[in-house]
Amino acid sequence: MDVTMPQLGETVAEATLTRWLHKAGDPVTEGEPLFEVSTDKVDTEIPATMTGILTEILVAADHTVPVGTRLAVIGTGAVADTDAGAGAGADTGAGAGARHGTLSPLVRRLLAEHELTADQVTGTGPGGRITRADVLTAAAEAPVAPGAVAQAAPPAPEAAAAAVTAPANPAQTLTVPFSTRRRLTAEHMVRSKATSPHTLMAIEVDFHNLDRVRRAAAQSWRESEGFSLTYLPFVARAVVDALTAFPHLNASVGDNALLVHRRINLGIAVDLDADGLVVPVVQNAADKRLRATAREISALAAGARANRLGPDAYAEGTFTISNPGPYGTLLTAPIINQPQVAILATDAVRPRPVAVPLPDGSHAVVVHPVGNLALTFDHRAVDGGYAARFLSFLKEAVETRDWSTEL
């Protein structure tokens, strides 16, 4: 059976095979990681699609190839006699020209971001090829332009004195190297802030009616589903309706055009502790009711934390929800998940005093569960009025829908 370069996203045309996790002749098991690939967005492990013997490796590590390229062969027979130059780790060219010709999409982007050329970077990969780490090392060691020093503002006298009298103590500093995922998360966040003019808008939402339904169903839900019924799937369902009514937030920015997506693929940001963030996707969320949405969110989050999800689980998201609320947050300004144009944060729901209208026109103060929903949007895509109407629609859906019909 042929092993080919997988499609790692709707717009990804090529990827770099960065490392083989087995060598020719090794037995492999279906589902276990077989090789690693890198694109301009992510690094990921690709699992074997069958159990057998890795009989041939056709593309060496650190080569960039189009999607669909044959990379290897898995069979059940004896190991094939392969060209020594094709195996994992083979050296297939060491000169500057060869190195430049095999730059991965990620390396090319990092070179551009740090205003470096390939000739300014020493490659440490196979055959002298340039890796991501090589670019970041070269960027950190690059000399500061003379003008940059002259234009820098001088420190305040107190800060200058503190720098002289209280130098950093290496013994009190712990260096924690970035993991691959942490580094990719950092790069993605920096690129997003540089790409989109971020604008934050938030709205206060009364969860009283929703919470009555949620609490009434909580015990039976846990018994039947095996996980807690939280606010998140309710908000996700309301977001789908809001995006249907305001589709320009379910979009990407193209060349002088807004690319409005026909499907609503809802990304759910999953925290991996200090190792970064990933965003698995609920595909075709508009076709799923609350129970199906909740099941999929729970399964995706568990799979992401256990590193069990394949590349397809993270592909083609059109709008993202970040859910820091369980940690008690008040107001979060999330960073847009490129190439999307908006992201919603669901902050903590807490008991708060609320003025409730009475039949005679007066108000009574009661305590209801209230939380903020915060939208960060790309101001290139929409303006404030459109975003405000989206949030108003979302608030009304959360507060007034008959959620009992969803359960």
Beta strands, then each sheet from edge to edge (+ up, - down):
strand 1: 2-4
strand 2: 14-20
strand 3: 27-28
strand 4: 33-38
strand 5: 43-47
strand 6: 52-57
strand 7: 63-66
strand 8: 70-75
strand 9: 198-206
strand 10: 251-254
strand 11: 257-260
strand 12: 266-268
strand 13: 270-271
strand 14: 277-278
strand 15: 281-282
strand 16: 319-322
strand 17: 342-346
strand 18: 350-357
strand 19: 363-378
sheet 1: 1+ 8- 6+ 3-
sheet 2: 5+ 4- 2+ 7-
sheet 3: 9+ 19- 17+ 16+ 12+ 15-
sheet 4: 9+ 19- 18+
sheet 5: 10+ 11-
sheet 6: 13+ 14-
end
